[in-house]
Amino acid sequence: MANLGPNRVPDMKLVRRGEMRPERPSEKHKDGFRAVIKLSRECSGNNEPVRELLGSAKELCFGIEWLLRDYNAEKDKHPGLLPLVALKGSWSGPAKTGSTQVGPPGQEQPKSRRMKEKHFPNFRIVGWVPRGDL
């Protein structure tokens, strides 16, 4: 669970996947995930390639869930290797859940700025690689 927001340090209460969730510290804490990822040199701009991916947006969490489903189905065929993952675009759906507005909470937005659809990332395992020197 995490309380994420602009201009503040995230307040997280983490458990491993499959473990019992702790009591929600506040109403602002949402379910989410945190993962350590290693970017390619091109994506990292030759800077530190190990980064943290953290999110509580339902769309991002769905994308990660689908990636985990694929990982769990294939991992036993690739012992000792890590998945090489690529973002292969996204697919969109109607904005049925969450806020349909873009901008600060409570601030009315003109209809032209309202969110018309949500975008779900399409993460795919494109190969398997040795762990290497992380």
N, C-alpha and C positions, 0 to 999 in steps of 0.2 A: 504494500500500500504506500502511496506517496501523496504528498501535498505539494503540487507543482504550481508554479505561477511565475509571472514575469518579475524580474529584479529581486529574486530571493533565492536563498539556498534551499534545494529540495529537502523536505523532511520525509525520510523513508523509514518504513518498518518492513524489513525484508525477511523472507523465508524461502527455502528452496522449493522448487516446483513439486507439488504433491504433498507438501507438509501442511499441517493445520495452520490456518491464517490466525494471526494475533487479533486481539480486539482492536477495532478501528479507533485510532487515537482521537480523531475528530471527524465531523461530518465532511470536512474538506478533503480528507484522505480518500483516494480512489484506488481501485485495483489497477495494477499495471505490471510492468516488468523492467528489469535491468539486465543488460548483457554486455560483456566485454567483447569487442570485435577488433579485428585487425584489417585495416584498409590496404589496398594496393598502393604502391608508390605514387601512381598517377592520381588516385583519389586523395591521398594525404598531402600532396604538394611537396613530397620529399621531407615532410615533417614527421613527427612521431606518429607511426601508423596505428598504434593501439589506442582505441577510443572506447568510450562508454556510450551505449545506446540505452536511453531511458525514456519511457513513455507511459501514458495512461489513456491516450485517445483510443476509443474502441476500434477504430479502423486500423490503426497500427497494431494493436493487440491481436486482431483477427489475422493480419498478415503474418505475424510471428507464430500464431497458433498453427496456421497452415504450413509454415516452414517446419515447425517442430513435428508435425504429423509426417511430413516427407522424410525428415531426419530419422525419426524413430523407425520408419519402415525400411530404411536403407542402411542404418549404421552397422548392423551385424555383418554386412557384406564387405565392410571396409574397416577391419580392426586396426586400431592405432592411427587412423587418419581423421582429419577434420574436414568438414564440408567447406567447399568453396562456393560461396553464395553470391548471386547477382540479383540486382533489382531489375526485373524484366518488365518494367512499366507498372501500370496500375489499372484497375477497373473501377468504374463508378456506379453508385447506386443513389437512390433518392435520400434526401436528408430526413429520415423518419425519426431518428433518435437524437438526443442532445440538442444543442442550440442550433437554430437555423439562421442565426445572425452572425455577421462578421463585425468585430469591434468589441469595445469594452462592455462587460455585463451591465444591463440596465439602460444602456444608451440605445435609443431607437435608431434603426438604420433605414434608409430609404429602400423601397422594394427592389430597386436595381442592385443593391449591395447585399441582399439576403442570400445566404448559401442555398444554392439550388440542388446540389448533389454532394455526396461524400466520396472520397477517393480511398480505395483500399490498395496497399502495396502488394505487388506480385513478386515475392521473393522466391527464387528457385535455386536449388543445388545444381551447379553446373560442373562439378568435379569434386574429387577428394584429394587432399594434399597432406604431406607429413606435417606434424605439429611445428617443427622448426624451432627457431629461437624467438619465442614471444617475450 
